[in-house]
Amino acid sequence: SYSKYKYIELTIDRTQPTLFNCMINAFKYCDGVPEEIWFDNMKTVVDRHDINTNEVTFNPKFLEFSRNCMFTPIACRPFRPCTKGLAENVAKIMERLRVYNDEFDSYDELNEIVIELNEQLNNEISQATEKVCREMFENEEKEYLLHVNLDQFNFKPDRQVRKVSAESMVNYDKHKYSVPVEYLGKLVEIEVIDNQLHIYYSGNEISCHDISDKKFNYHKNDLKQVIKGIYPTASDDRIDEMAENRLKGFDLIGERGGRRQ
């Protein structure tokens, strides 16, 4: 907490693999690892913190991670503003993102805004030190960091972020794959495992497809939900018939939307 140098990263979940990946990225950004790191008592880090004895039980996977990265974790004491407030002060900085509301159309564009904000913060003069954060870090603080081989760690699955379209589909490699309609407009993650596309929302798998050369790849129930939204008064039999006909049509459509030869 001594340093005013900052690293912030955009994520769509708060899972433990995401936490580990963000910390690895932060260490690489700072070119080193501090000897101690203070944490709020989130469940990805602390299993139990007794407020009477101050006895802390860290999550075993997190503890292994901290040992591998060679830092000592310290859990903030509950209800102690002098430590808790340090983390919340940084969280308040995120209010500066509000001015960008409605100025981005995709996850990638928002990510660029977050990266730019990070650079702005580190090039500002800290009110506490009256020095530029980056200059103070480079000249006075960086030498105290530990040098650890971080390339040996890979905690984050190879997932990409996609936004679910109005047709209840996500894009992968110029092809489209369906999800249930309740995820319309939401950000999801995709991951390819053993030639299958797995789709996740908030860390939970919501759909899975075999990788296909078809342009449109619908699960029948997903397509029926889409059709039901377009024709709310149609009978179940009629919706089932329309879904079957559309699936047969999709089978004939190639990669670029043309019919297969």
N, C-alpha and C positions, 0 to 999 in steps of 0.2 A: 504493500500500500504506500510505501515511501515514494515510489516512482509515479509520475503523472503520465508516463508513456502508456498508450492504450492500444489494444487490439480488439476489434469487434468483428463479428461474422454473422451473416444471415443464415438461419436454419429454419426448417419447417417442423421440427420436433425437438423434444428435450430428452431423448433417449440416451442411455449410457454410451453406446458407440459414437453418437454424435458429439457428446461431451468430450470423449477421448480425442476424437479427430480435431475438434476445435482447439483443444489444448496443444496438440502436436503442431497445428498450424500457427498458434500463438508463439510457441517456442521457436519455430523456424523464423517467424516474423521478427522476433527479438534476437535471434541468433544466440540462443542460450536458455538455460533453465535456472530459475532461482532455487536457492537451498530450501526455502519454505514457501508454501502457498496456503493462504487462508480461504476457507470455503464457508458459504452459508450451508445450512443443514439440509440440503436437498437430498432426495431419496437415492439419486444416482451416486452419491458420495457417502452419506452417513446412514447406517441402519438404525442406530439408536444413540441418543444423546441425553443422558440423565441430567436434568437441570439442577438437581440437589447436590450430586457428587461431582458433576462436570465430567463424568466418565463417558468417553466416546467409543462407539463401536463402528468402525468404518466398514463399508461394503467390501467384501473380499476381493472382487474383481478390480475395484478401484484401488485398493491397497496394493495389489500386484502391479497395477499400472504405475502408481506413484513410485514404487521401488525400482521398476524398470527405468523410469525416467529420472530417478535419483533425486527426487524432492521429498521433503517431509510435509505431509498434509496437516493442517490445523483447522479444526472446526470452530467457527465463531460461537461464542457462548450465547445461548438464547436469551433474549430480552436485555441484551447489553448494547445500547445504542452506539457506543463509541466504536465498536467493530462492525456491527450490522449497518450503521450509517455509511460506512465507506463504500460498501457494495451498492447501496441504494443511491448514493450520489452519482455513481457512474450510470446507473439505470436511468436517472433523470435526463442524462444527455440524449437519450433516445427520443426525447420530445422534439429534438431538432429535426427528426425525420418527418414530422407532421406537415411541414411546409411542402413536402413532395407528394402529398395526397393527390391522386388523380393525374399525376405527371409521369406515370409509368404504366406499361401495358403487359409486362411479363415479369416473371421471376428474375430473369437475367438483367433486365433494366433496373429493377429494384436492387439487385445485388451490386450493380455498378454504383448506384447512389450510396449504398452502405460503405463500399470501399473508398469512395471519394470523401465521405464524412470522416472516416478513420484518418485519412491523410490530413484533412483540415484540422482535426483535433490535435494531432501530434505536431502540427506546425504553428499552433497558437501559443501565446504566452500564458503560463499557469498563474492564476491569482495567488496560489500558495507560495510559489517559489520566485515569481516575477522573472522567470526564464522561459525560453522556448522549450517545450517538452522534448522535442526530438534532439535538440542540441544538448540539453542536460543529460538525456539518456546516453547519447553517444560519448560525451566527454567525461561524465562522472559516475554513471551507473552500470553501463554494459560490462565493464571489466569484472564485475562481481558475479556474473552469471556462469553457470557450469556448462561445459561443452559436452554434449551427449549425442551419440549417434542415433538420431531420430528416424532415419530411413529404415531401420529394422522393424518399426512398428507400423501396422496397417489395421486400424480398428474400424474404419468405416467401410461398409459394403459399397460395392461399385454401383451406386444408385444415381439416377438422374431425376430431376424434377420436371414434371409436366403439368399443364393445366388442362382439366377435363373440358372438352368442347361442348357446344350446344347439342351435338348429336350423341353425347355421352361416350366419347372416345378420346383416347390419347394417341399421340404420334410416336412411332418408333421406327427409325430407318425407312422413312417415307411410306410407312404402312400404318393403319389405324386399328386400334384394339379397344373393345368396349369395356365399360364398367357399369355398375348399377346407377340408375338415374339420380339417386340421392346425392351423388358426388359431382353433379353438374357445377362447373365453374370453380371447383376446388383444386388446390394444388396437391398432387400426389407424387409418389416416387415410383420409379420403375427400375427393375433389375433383371438381367438375363442370367438364368441358371439352367445348365443342361438343355439348351435350345428351347427354353420356355421363358415367356415374359411374365414376371411377377409384378403385380401392382399393389402399392401400399398406401394407406392413409393413416396418418398419426401413428406410424409404426406397425399397423395391423394390415395383413394381406386382405385385399378386397376382391381381387380377381387374378386369374392366371390363364394364359393362352399359350398354345404352341406357336413358335415363330413360324410365320407363314409368308408365302409370296403373293397372297391376295391383298388387294388394296384395302378392303374393309373386312374386319374380322369381328363379328358380333357373336356373343353368346345369345342363344335364342331368347332367354328370359330378359336379357338387357334390351334386345331389340323390341320385344313385346311391350316393355315399359315405355320405350320411346314412342312407339305407335299409339299406345294408350293415351299418352299426353297430347298427341295430335288429333286423335279421334276418340274423345272421352266417352261418347255415347255408343261406340261400336261394341258389339257383343264379344265375349271371350272367343267364341268360335271364329268370328270374322277377324279378330286381331291375330289369332293363331294362323289363319289362312294367309293374311297379308305378310306376316313374319316369314312364313315358309317361302312365299313367292320372292320376297326381297332377298332372303338368304341364297336362293337359287341364282338370282341375278348377280349378287356379289361374287359368287363363285366364278362368274364369267369375266369379271373385271380384273385386268392386269395391273401391274405396278404403277403405270402412269395414267390409269383411268380408262385405257383402251381395252378392247376385248382381246382375249388371248388368241394366239394363232394355233 
